[in-house]
Amino acid sequence: MGAGSHGTVRILVDTGSGPSVVAGKFRFKEQHWLVPGMDVTVTIDPAAPDKFEIDWDAVASMEDRAAANDPTLADPHGARRRVAQARGVAEADVDTTRADRFEQSMQKAAQAPAPEGKVRAVVLVATIRGQFWTNQHTGHSVNFEQNSAAVLAVNVPGRDPYALFVHKFRFPRLQHDLSGAGLPALVSAGDPNDVEILWDEVPSAASQIETRMADSIAGAEARNRPVADMQKQIMDAVGQAETGPPAAIPAAGGAALGAMAPQMRQMAADNARRTLKYIQDPAQRKMLIAQYRAAGILEEGDEGL
């Protein structure tokens, strides 16, 4: 965050009607440096919550917060998880894949050898200021490959994590922690501030992107599986209708769908409508609509039919 540049700060507030997220624009300066999960004092008008003001004088410097081992800096994954849960996001909906990859990195570090006088560690970049520069096509951009002030969350297996303020931290070109697994590192056994990132062991950006895409696809498939299973049951019933009476939806079908999250029920209904567009036979269409309604996917009088 460079002097003279602006950015968005989002805060979670409760003005009496439940927690909500509001956002405001602020000028970034050295003393105007926040991280997800941090508590800040604000002045807010309930009638216009997005016009809030931050008490910047009450915000300690990033270096002081790191020295105090602020939990939002020492454990950034945990800080983001607490923010999500404070917003009412269900545990299952919190992005757990990054935390899972980090745990895998910690297990690997615990088993890997280290030179004499060193211990293995995994480092997360809790926050980094970056260097602003002007791109003639896209406007302001941030370059993290320059020497930038940053806070590292240092995790040594078997020890409590700690925050380390670094005045000049540099990502080598095309080497970033895109997956959330952390950066492999060595820490001096006698000086916890002596941290060496093992860049040669960091996976390439391409492989990290591939991993994230694979995780996203697997996650989407897992979330959609209940709907897909229900869809298969119904389509199987359609096939059986050609040779015999309509097959009944399993008794648990409607109840199972009713227990789904609203977004899952909406997804199922949208899929049902798309399927019905391809059913030309009136008898099959009528039977399939009845099956969808019996499963609780579509309601009586649905205008989309």
Buried (B, 14 or more C-beta within 10 A) or exposed (E): BBEEEEEEBEBEEEEEEEEEEBEBEBEBEEEBBBBBBBEEEBEBEEEEBEEBEBEBEEBEEBBEBBBEBBBBBBBBBBBBBBBBEEEEEEEEEBBBBBBEBBBEBBEBBEEEEEEEEBBBBBBBBBBBBBBBEEEEEEEEEBEBBBEBBBBBBBBBBEEEBBBBBBEEBBBEEEBBBBBBBBBBBBBEBEEBEEBEBBEEEBBEBEEBEEBBEEBEEEEEEEBBEBBEEBBEBBEEBBEEBEEEEBBEBEEEBBEBBEEBEEEBBEBBBEBBBEBBEEBEEEEBBEBBBBBBBBBBBBEEEBEEB
